[in-house]
Amino acid sequence: MEILQALNHKNIEFTQRNCYNLRKFAGELRVTERGNGVC
């Protein structure tokens, strides 16, 4: 159970970081589509 929680936490961290990078990338391309469902 503890291992699963740790994995889940890492996964959430990765998703948030990925989301931030996607937003930054989208911002640079000026493609700021809201309601994309990614974040």
N, CA, C and O atoms as a Maestro MAE file, in Angstrom:
{
 s_m_m2io_version
 :::
 2.0.0
}

f_m_ct {
 s_m_title
 :::
 protein
 m_atom[156] {
  # First column is atom index #
  i_m_mmod_type
  r_m_x_coord
  r_m_y_coord
  r_m_z_coord
  i_m_residue_number
  s_m_chain_name
  s_m_pdb_residue_name
  s_m_pdb_atom_name
  i_m_atomic_number
  :::
  1 25 0.828 -1.201 0.000 1 A "MET " " N  " 7
  2 3 0.000 0.000 0.000 1 A "MET " " CA " 6
  3 2 0.869 1.261 0.000 1 A "MET " " C  " 6
  4 15 0.576 2.228 -0.702 1 A "MET " " O  " 8
  5 25 1.934 1.234 0.794 2 A "GLU " " N  " 7
  6 3 2.826 2.403 0.877 2 A "GLU " " CA " 6
  7 2 3.538 2.633 -0.457 2 A "GLU " " C  " 6
  8 15 3.727 3.769 -0.892 2 A "GLU " " O  " 8
  9 25 3.924 1.535 -1.089 3 A "ILE " " N  " 7
  10 3 4.623 1.638 -2.379 3 A "ILE " " CA " 6
  11 2 3.686 2.247 -3.414 3 A "ILE " " C  " 6
  12 15 4.086 3.097 -4.209 3 A "ILE " " O  " 8
  13 25 2.441 1.803 -3.392 4 A "LEU " " N  " 7
  14 3 1.447 2.309 -4.336 4 A "LEU " " CA " 6
  15 2 1.238 3.802 -4.141 4 A "LEU " " C  " 6
  16 15 1.137 4.553 -5.111 4 A "LEU " " O  " 8
  17 25 1.172 4.230 -2.890 5 A "GLN " " N  " 7
  18 3 0.986 5.653 -2.591 5 A "GLN " " CA " 6
  19 2 2.170 6.472 -3.083 5 A "GLN " " C  " 6
  20 15 2.000 7.559 -3.636 5 A "GLN " " O  " 8
  21 25 3.364 5.943 -2.878 6 A "ALA " " N  " 7
  22 3 4.574 6.642 -3.311 6 A "ALA " " CA " 6
  23 2 4.590 6.768 -4.831 6 A "ALA " " C  " 6
  24 15 4.937 7.817 -5.373 6 A "ALA " " O  " 8
  25 25 4.212 5.691 -5.509 7 A "LEU " " N  " 7
  26 3 4.156 5.707 -6.970 7 A "LEU " " CA " 6
  27 2 3.135 6.723 -7.446 7 A "LEU " " C  " 6
  28 15 3.388 7.481 -8.382 7 A "LEU " " O  " 8
  29 25 1.984 6.733 -6.799 8 A "ASN " " N  " 7
  30 3 0.919 7.651 -7.168 8 A "ASN " " CA " 6
  31 2 1.373 9.092 -6.991 8 A "ASN " " C  " 6
  32 15 1.097 9.944 -7.835 8 A "ASN " " O  " 8
  33 25 2.066 9.362 -5.900 9 A "HIS " " N  " 7
  34 3 2.557 10.712 -5.617 9 A "HIS " " CA " 6
  35 2 3.544 11.147 -6.698 9 A "HIS " " C  " 6
  36 15 3.490 12.277 -7.184 9 A "HIS " " O  " 8
  37 25 4.443 10.241 -7.068 10 A "LYS " " N  " 7
  38 3 5.434 10.533 -8.107 10 A "LYS " " CA " 6
  39 2 4.727 10.800 -9.432 10 A "LYS " " C  " 6
  40 15 5.115 11.697 -10.180 10 A "LYS " " O  " 8
  41 25 3.698 10.022 -9.714 11 A "ASN " " N  " 7
  42 3 2.945 10.160 -10.949 11 A "ASN " " CA " 6
  43 2 2.261 11.523 -11.004 11 A "ASN " " C  " 6
  44 15 2.236 12.171 -12.051 11 A "ASN " " O  " 8
  45 25 1.707 11.952 -9.869 12 A "ILE " " N  " 7
  46 3 1.043 13.255 -9.794 12 A "ILE " " CA " 6
  47 2 2.061 14.368 -10.019 12 A "ILE " " C  " 6
  48 15 1.793 15.326 -10.744 12 A "ILE " " O  " 8
  49 25 3.217 14.240 -9.401 13 A "GLU " " N  " 7
  50 3 4.284 15.235 -9.575 13 A "GLU " " CA " 6
  51 2 4.687 15.332 -11.035 13 A "GLU " " C  " 6
  52 15 4.852 16.426 -11.575 13 A "GLU " " O  " 8
  53 25 4.845 14.177 -11.670 14 A "PHE " " N  " 7
  54 3 5.252 14.132 -13.072 14 A "PHE " " CA " 6
  55 2 4.191 14.788 -13.951 14 A "PHE " " C  " 6
  56 15 4.508 15.554 -14.861 14 A "PHE " " O  " 8
  57 25 2.932 14.477 -13.668 15 A "THR " " N  " 7
  58 3 1.827 15.037 -14.445 15 A "THR " " CA " 6
  59 2 1.798 16.546 -14.321 15 A "THR " " C  " 6
  60 15 1.608 17.251 -15.313 15 A "THR " " O  " 8
  61 25 1.988 17.050 -13.100 16 A "GLN " " N  " 7
  62 3 1.964 18.493 -12.880 16 A "GLN " " CA " 6
  63 2 3.120 19.178 -13.604 16 A "GLN " " C  " 6
  64 15 2.947 20.252 -14.179 16 A "GLN " " O  " 8
  65 25 4.282 18.564 -13.574 17 A "ARG " " N  " 7
  66 3 5.448 19.139 -14.233 17 A "ARG " " CA " 6
  67 2 5.230 19.133 -15.738 17 A "ARG " " C  " 6
  68 15 5.532 20.108 -16.426 17 A "ARG " " O  " 8
  69 25 4.701 18.021 -16.241 18 A "ASN " " N  " 7
  70 3 4.422 17.878 -17.657 18 A "ASN " " CA " 6
  71 2 3.404 18.924 -18.096 18 A "ASN " " C  " 6
  72 15 3.529 19.527 -19.162 18 A "ASN " " O  " 8
  73 25 2.408 19.121 -17.263 19 A "CYS " " N  " 7
  74 3 1.356 20.098 -17.540 19 A "CYS " " CA " 6
  75 2 1.950 21.499 -17.618 19 A "CYS " " C  " 6
  76 15 1.590 22.279 -18.499 19 A "CYS " " O  " 8
  77 25 2.841 21.815 -16.718 20 A "TYR " " N  " 7
  78 3 3.482 23.131 -16.704 20 A "TYR " " CA " 6
  79 2 4.285 23.337 -17.988 20 A "TYR " " C  " 6
  80 15 4.231 24.403 -18.602 20 A "TYR " " O  " 8
  81 25 5.025 22.307 -18.382 21 A "ASN " " N  " 7
  82 3 5.823 22.394 -19.604 21 A "ASN " " CA " 6
  83 2 4.935 22.564 -20.823 21 A "ASN " " C  " 6
  84 15 5.260 23.325 -21.734 21 A "ASN " " O  " 8
  85 25 3.813 21.856 -20.841 22 A "LEU " " N  " 7
  86 3 2.878 21.972 -21.961 22 A "LEU " " CA " 6
  87 2 2.325 23.381 -22.043 22 A "LEU " " C  " 6
  88 15 2.222 23.953 -23.129 22 A "LEU " " O  " 8
  89 25 1.970 23.940 -20.900 23 A "ARG " " N  " 7
  90 3 1.427 25.301 -20.861 23 A "ARG " " CA " 6
  91 2 2.460 26.304 -21.352 23 A "ARG " " C  " 6
  92 15 2.142 27.214 -22.118 23 A "ARG " " O  " 8
  93 25 3.695 26.131 -20.908 24 A "LYS " " N  " 7
  94 3 4.782 27.013 -21.300 24 A "LYS " " CA " 6
  95 2 4.987 26.927 -22.816 24 A "LYS " " C  " 6
  96 15 5.131 27.940 -23.500 24 A "LYS " " O  " 8
  97 25 4.995 25.708 -23.313 25 A "PHE " " N  " 7
  98 3 5.175 25.471 -24.736 25 A "PHE " " CA " 6
  99 2 4.033 26.105 -25.525 25 A "PHE " " C  " 6
  100 15 4.254 26.765 -26.540 25 A "PHE " " O  " 8
  101 25 2.818 25.896 -25.046 26 A "ALA " " N  " 7
  102 3 1.639 26.456 -25.705 26 A "ALA " " CA " 6
  103 2 1.698 27.979 -25.676 26 A "ALA " " C  " 6
  104 15 1.315 28.647 -26.637 26 A "ALA " " O  " 8
  105 25 2.183 28.516 -24.560 27 A "GLY " " N  " 7
  106 3 2.299 29.960 -24.426 27 A "GLY " " CA " 6
  107 2 3.293 30.534 -25.421 27 A "GLY " " C  " 6
  108 15 3.080 31.607 -25.986 27 A "GLY " " O  " 8
  109 25 4.380 29.803 -25.626 28 A "GLU " " N  " 7
  110 3 5.400 30.254 -26.570 28 A "GLU " " CA " 6
  111 2 4.858 30.226 -27.993 28 A "GLU " " C  " 6
  112 15 5.216 31.062 -28.822 28 A "GLU " " O  " 8
  113 25 3.998 29.262 -28.263 29 A "LEU " " N  " 7
  114 3 3.416 29.146 -29.601 29 A "LEU " " CA " 6
  115 2 2.175 30.020 -29.746 29 A "LEU " " C  " 6
  116 15 1.579 30.108 -30.820 29 A "LEU " " O  " 8
  117 25 1.797 30.663 -28.642 30 A "ARG " " N  " 7
  118 3 0.589 31.462 -28.585 30 A "ARG " " CA " 6
  119 2 -0.652 30.625 -28.909 30 A "ARG " " C  " 6
  120 15 -1.618 31.110 -29.497 30 A "ARG " " O  " 8
  121 25 -0.593 29.380 -28.513 31 A "VAL " " N  " 7
  122 3 -1.734 28.489 -28.697 31 A "VAL " " CA " 6
  123 2 -2.294 28.180 -27.317 31 A "VAL " " C  " 6
  124 15 -2.160 27.069 -26.803 31 A "VAL " " O  " 8
  125 25 -2.914 29.174 -26.741 32 A "THR " " N  " 7
  126 3 -3.439 29.005 -25.389 32 A "THR " " CA " 6
  127 2 -4.908 28.632 -25.466 32 A "THR " " C  " 6
  128 15 -5.785 29.451 -25.191 32 A "THR " " O  " 8
  129 25 -5.166 27.395 -25.841 33 A "GLU " " N  " 7
  130 3 -6.542 26.905 -25.904 33 A "GLU " " CA " 6
  131 2 -6.963 26.478 -24.515 33 A "GLU " " C  " 6
  132 15 -6.325 25.633 -23.889 33 A "GLU " " O  " 8
  133 25 -8.049 27.075 -24.040 34 A "ARG " " N  " 7
  134 3 -8.531 26.723 -22.708 34 A "ARG " " CA " 6
  135 2 -9.508 25.560 -22.819 34 A "ARG " " C  " 6
  136 15 -10.116 25.341 -23.866 34 A "ARG " " O  " 8
  137 25 -9.650 24.817 -21.721 35 A "GLY " " N  " 7
  138 3 -10.572 23.687 -21.724 35 A "GLY " " CA " 6
  139 2 -10.058 22.535 -22.566 35 A "GLY " " C  " 6
  140 15 -10.822 21.824 -23.217 35 A "GLY " " O  " 8
  141 25 -8.762 22.372 -22.537 36 A "ASN " " N  " 7
  142 3 -8.156 21.301 -23.316 36 A "ASN " " CA " 6
  143 2 -8.327 19.949 -22.634 36 A "ASN " " C  " 6
  144 15 -8.292 18.903 -23.282 36 A "ASN " " O  " 8
  145 25 -8.514 19.987 -21.304 37 A "GLY " " N  " 7
  146 3 -8.698 18.757 -20.559 37 A "GLY " " CA " 6
  147 2 -7.379 18.124 -20.144 37 A "GLY " " C  " 6
  148 15 -7.366 17.092 -19.473 37 A "GLY " " O  " 8
  149 25 -6.267 18.740 -20.543 38 A "VAL " " N  " 7
  150 3 -4.963 18.184 -20.187 38 A "VAL " " CA " 6
  151 2 -4.624 18.543 -18.752 38 A "VAL " " C  " 6
  152 15 -4.138 17.706 -17.992 38 A "VAL " " O  " 8
  153 25 -4.882 19.795 -18.382 39 A "CYS " " N  " 7
  154 3 -4.532 20.263 -17.050 39 A "CYS " " CA " 6
  155 2 -5.787 20.465 -16.241 39 A "CYS " " C  " 6
  156 15 -5.715 20.861 -15.077 39 A "CYS " " O  " 8
  :::
 }
 m_bond[155] {
  # First column is bond index #
  i_m_from
  i_m_to
  i_m_order
  :::
  1 1 2 1
  2 2 3 1
  3 3 4 2
  4 3 5 1
  5 5 6 1
  6 6 7 1
  7 7 8 2
  8 7 9 1
  9 9 10 1
  10 10 11 1
  11 11 12 2
  12 11 13 1
  13 13 14 1
  14 14 15 1
  15 15 16 2
  16 15 17 1
  17 17 18 1
  18 18 19 1
  19 19 20 2
  20 19 21 1
  21 21 22 1
  22 22 23 1
  23 23 24 2
  24 23 25 1
  25 25 26 1
  26 26 27 1
  27 27 28 2
  28 27 29 1
  29 29 30 1
  30 30 31 1
  31 31 32 2
  32 31 33 1
  33 33 34 1
  34 34 35 1
  35 35 36 2
  36 35 37 1
  37 37 38 1
  38 38 39 1
  39 39 40 2
  40 39 41 1
  41 41 42 1
  42 42 43 1
  43 43 44 2
  44 43 45 1
  45 45 46 1
  46 46 47 1
  47 47 48 2
  48 47 49 1
  49 49 50 1
  50 50 51 1
  51 51 52 2
  52 51 53 1
  53 53 54 1
  54 54 55 1
  55 55 56 2
  56 55 57 1
  57 57 58 1
  58 58 59 1
  59 59 60 2
  60 59 61 1
  61 61 62 1
  62 62 63 1
  63 63 64 2
  64 63 65 1
  65 65 66 1
  66 66 67 1
  67 67 68 2
  68 67 69 1
  69 69 70 1
  70 70 71 1
  71 71 72 2
  72 71 73 1
  73 73 74 1
  74 74 75 1
  75 75 76 2
  76 75 77 1
  77 77 78 1
  78 78 79 1
  79 79 80 2
  80 79 81 1
  81 81 82 1
  82 82 83 1
  83 83 84 2
  84 83 85 1
  85 85 86 1
  86 86 87 1
  87 87 88 2
  88 87 89 1
  89 89 90 1
  90 90 91 1
  91 91 92 2
  92 91 93 1
  93 93 94 1
  94 94 95 1
  95 95 96 2
  96 95 97 1
  97 97 98 1
  98 98 99 1
  99 99 100 2
  100 99 101 1
  101 101 102 1
  102 102 103 1
  103 103 104 2
  104 103 105 1
  105 105 106 1
  106 106 107 1
  107 107 108 2
  108 107 109 1
  109 109 110 1
  110 110 111 1
  111 111 112 2
  112 111 113 1
  113 113 114 1
  114 114 115 1
  115 115 116 2
  116 115 117 1
  117 117 118 1
  118 118 119 1
  119 119 120 2
  120 119 121 1
  121 121 122 1
  122 122 123 1
  123 123 124 2
  124 123 125 1
  125 125 126 1
  126 126 127 1
  127 127 128 2
  128 127 129 1
  129 129 130 1
  130 130 131 1
  131 131 132 2
  132 131 133 1
  133 133 134 1
  134 134 135 1
  135 135 136 2
  136 135 137 1
  137 137 138 1
  138 138 139 1
  139 139 140 2
  140 139 141 1
  141 141 142 1
  142 142 143 1
  143 143 144 2
  144 143 145 1
  145 145 146 1
  146 146 147 1
  147 147 148 2
  148 147 149 1
  149 149 150 1
  150 150 151 1
  151 151 152 2
  152 151 153 1
  153 153 154 1
  154 154 155 1
  155 155 156 2
  :::
 }
}
